[in-house]
């Protein structure tokens, strides 16, 4: 009996989107702004980066990566996911299990202690990213809870200081609010865990993150849910890496889909690349198995293109392997 071939990554994404339609899910992926400018430019810029191949004198490739004291199979993580309207808490645990089975790192957003513990119990390394609640004591509470339950790191979404952008509406302004630098520093120093600041798009914020004592930052447009016309993460990345790349770990997310996308971001200086909306789509295609297949497929493509560009491991990747060629009309 011939074994059925696993779907390709595009096939997996297609199946997931079709299943979401059947379920009647109308949620935008990723969370949308009315203009979509940051995400569209991010995608177009990423697609304008072409690889300079080095086929002769082949190399053995190692994609392994370590962060927050954990060894991963590749520099890939699931960016913070919260339970959305069509999901149950159990589905978040399924996603976490799929991420862990693929040897990647999971980040969780809004959610309670029980949900967090269920994810941690899968054995997957979990990072808790806390929202910037106006009630600062709630931030402290969630950070301490994450530490006590076994998270490998904690962090905060600074790009939700002024609410969450959904289409032409700004929501949750009654729940979230800006945090003063003094307060953020206090939050960071009160935990023993590495602290991540997510939503950095400027060298000014990156420099302040260093001074606050952050261990890592995520260069991110929050899908399209931060602000309209915020600097696209891939365009913001090189300057941020040049400024603080030797002082903390620079991660990136927003609209990444493939292993080639990962390599392009690594070439611009990121240490690891996050996926979120595409993980939800992969889960809709085939549950935890779909998520595992997605990340394994991304890693396989990363491995192949690293070999084709002469990169034996992550430390050998730099911007000499890519060239910017504006071609999209």
Long-range contacts (C-beta under 8 A, 24 or more apart in sequence): 6-293, 7-285, 7-293, 8-297, 9-257, 9-258, 9-294, 9-297, 9-298, 9-301, 12-281, 12-282, 12-285, 12-286, 12-290, 12-293, 12-294, 12-297, 13-257, 13-278, 13-281, 13-282, 13-285, 15-284, 15-285, 15-286, 16-280, 16-281, 16-282, 16-283, 16-284, 16-285, 16-286, 16-290, 17-281, 17-284, 19-284, 19-285, 20-86, 20-281, 20-284, 23-86, 23-284, 25-86, 25-284, 27-84, 27-85, 27-86, 28-166, 28-167, 28-224, 29-223, 29-277, 29-278, 29-280, 29-281, 30-222, 30-223, 30-224, 30-225, 30-254, 30-255, 30-276, 30-277, 31-164, 31-165, 31-166, 31-222, 31-223, 31-224, 31-225, 32-166, 32-167, 32-223, 32-224, 32-225, 33-165, 33-167, 33-224, 33-225, 33-227, 33-228, 34-167, 34-168, 34-228, 35-228, 35-229, 36-224, 37-228, 37-229, 38-221, 38-224, 38-226, 38-228, 38-229, 38-230, 38-231, 38-232, 38-233, 38-254, 39-221, 39-223, 39-224, 39-232, 39-254, 39-255, 41-232, 41-235, 42-221, 42-232, 42-233, 42-234, 42-235, 42-254, 42-255, 43-255, 44-328, 45-232, 45-234, 45-235, 46-234, 46-255, 46-256, 46-261, 46-264, 46-265, 47-328, 48-324, 48-325, 48-326, 48-327, 48-328, 49-264, 49-267, 49-322, 49-323, 49-324, 49-325, 50-322, 50-323, 50-324, 50-325, 51-260, 51-263, 51-305, 51-308, 51-309, 51-321, 51-322, 52-309, 52-320, 52-321, 52-322, 52-323, 53-308, 53-309, 54-308, 54-309, 54-310, 55-308, 57-310, 58-307, 59-307, 59-310, 59-311, 59-312, 60-312, 61-303, 61-306, 61-307, 61-311, 61-312, 61-313, 62-312, 62-313, 62-314, 63-299, 63-302, 63-303, 63-306, 63-313, 63-314, 64-313, 64-314, 65-271, 65-272, 65-314, 67-105, 67-216, 67-249, 67-271, 67-272, 68-105, 68-125, 68-127, 68-152, 68-153, 68-194, 68-215, 69-152, 70-105, 70-125, 70-152, 72-103, 72-104, 72-105, 72-125, 72-272, 73-102, 73-103, 73-104, 73-299, 74-103, 74-104, 74-262, 74-295, 74-298, 74-299, 74-302, 74-303, 75-262, 75-266, 75-270, 75-271, 75-272, 75-273, 75-314, 76-102, 76-104, 76-105, 76-262, 76-272, 76-273, 76-274, 76-275, 76-295, 76-298, 76-299, 76-302, 77-104, 77-105, 77-106, 77-107, 77-127, 77-251, 77-272, 77-273, 77-274, 77-275, 78-104, 78-105, 78-106, 78-107, 78-274, 78-275, 78-276, 78-279, 78-291, 79-107, 79-218, 79-220, 79-253, 79-274, 79-275, 79-276, 80-107, 80-108, 80-109, 80-127, 80-129, 80-157, 80-198, 80-276, 81-107, 81-108, 81-109, 81-276, 81-279, 81-280, 82-108, 82-109, 82-110, 82-111, 83-110, 83-111, 83-115, 84-280, 89-114, 89-115, 89-118, 90-118, 91-283, 92-118, 92-119, 93-118, 93-119, 93-122, 94-283, 94-287, 94-288, 94-291, 95-279, 95-280, 95-283, 95-288, 95-291, 96-122, 96-124, 96-126, 97-122, 97-124, 97-288, 97-291, 98-282, 98-283, 98-287, 98-288, 98-289, 98-290, 98-291, 98-292, 98-294, 98-295, 99-124, 99-279, 99-291, 99-292, 99-295, 100-124, 100-125, 101-288, 101-292, 102-291, 102-292, 102-294, 102-295, 102-296, 102-299, 103-295, 103-299, 104-295, 105-152, 105-272, 107-155, 107-274, 109-157, 113-145, 113-149, 116-145, 116-146, 116-149, 116-151, 117-149, 120-149, 120-150, 120-151, 125-152, 126-150, 126-151, 126-152, 127-151, 127-152, 127-153, 127-154, 127-155, 127-196, 128-153, 128-154, 128-155, 129-154, 129-155, 129-156, 129-157, 129-196, 129-198, 130-154, 130-155, 130-156, 130-157, 131-156, 131-157, 131-160, 131-175, 131-176, 132-156, 132-157, 132-158, 132-160, 132-161, 132-176, 132-177, 132-178, 132-179, 133-175, 133-176, 133-177, 134-174, 134-175, 134-176, 134-177, 136-179, 136-183, 136-187, 139-179, 139-187, 140-187, 140-190, 143-187, 143-190, 143-191, 143-193, 144-190, 144-191, 146-193, 147-191, 147-192, 147-193, 151-193, 152-193, 152-194, 153-193, 153-194, 153-195, 153-196, 153-215, 153-216, 154-191, 154-193, 154-194, 154-195, 154-196, 155-195, 155-196, 155-197, 155-198, 155-214, 155-216, 155-218, 156-184, 156-187, 156-195, 156-196, 156-197, 156-198, 157-198, 157-199, 157-222, 158-197, 158-198, 158-199, 158-200, 158-205, 159-198, 159-199, 159-201, 159-220, 159-221, 159-222, 159-225, 159-226, 159-227, 159-230, 160-199, 160-222, 160-226, 162-227, 164-222, 164-225, 165-224, 165-225, 165-226, 165-227, 165-228, 166-225, 181-208, 181-212, 184-212, 185-212, 185-213, 188-212, 188-213, 188-214, 189-213, 196-251, 198-222, 199-226, 200-236, 200-240, 201-226, 201-230, 201-231, 201-233, 201-236, 201-240, 202-231, 202-236, 202-240, 203-239, 203-240, 203-243, 203-244, 206-240, 206-243, 206-244, 206-250, 207-243, 207-244, 209-244, 209-248, 210-244, 210-247, 210-248, 214-248, 215-248, 215-249, 216-248, 216-249, 216-250, 216-251, 217-244, 217-248, 217-249, 217-250, 217-251, 218-251, 218-252, 218-253, 218-274, 219-250, 219-251, 219-252, 219-253, 219-270, 220-252, 220-253, 220-254, 220-274, 221-254, 221-255, 222-254, 223-254, 223-255, 223-276, 223-277, 234-264, 234-265, 234-268, 237-265, 237-268, 237-269, 237-270, 238-268, 238-269, 238-319, 240-269, 241-268, 241-269, 241-270, 242-269, 245-269, 258-298, 258-301, 259-297, 259-298, 259-299, 259-300, 259-301, 259-302, 259-303, 259-304, 259-305, 260-301, 260-302, 260-305, 262-298, 262-302, 263-302, 263-305, 263-306, 263-309, 263-311, 263-317, 263-321, 264-322, 266-314, 266-317, 267-317, 267-318, 267-319, 267-321, 267-322, 268-319, 268-322, 269-319, 271-314
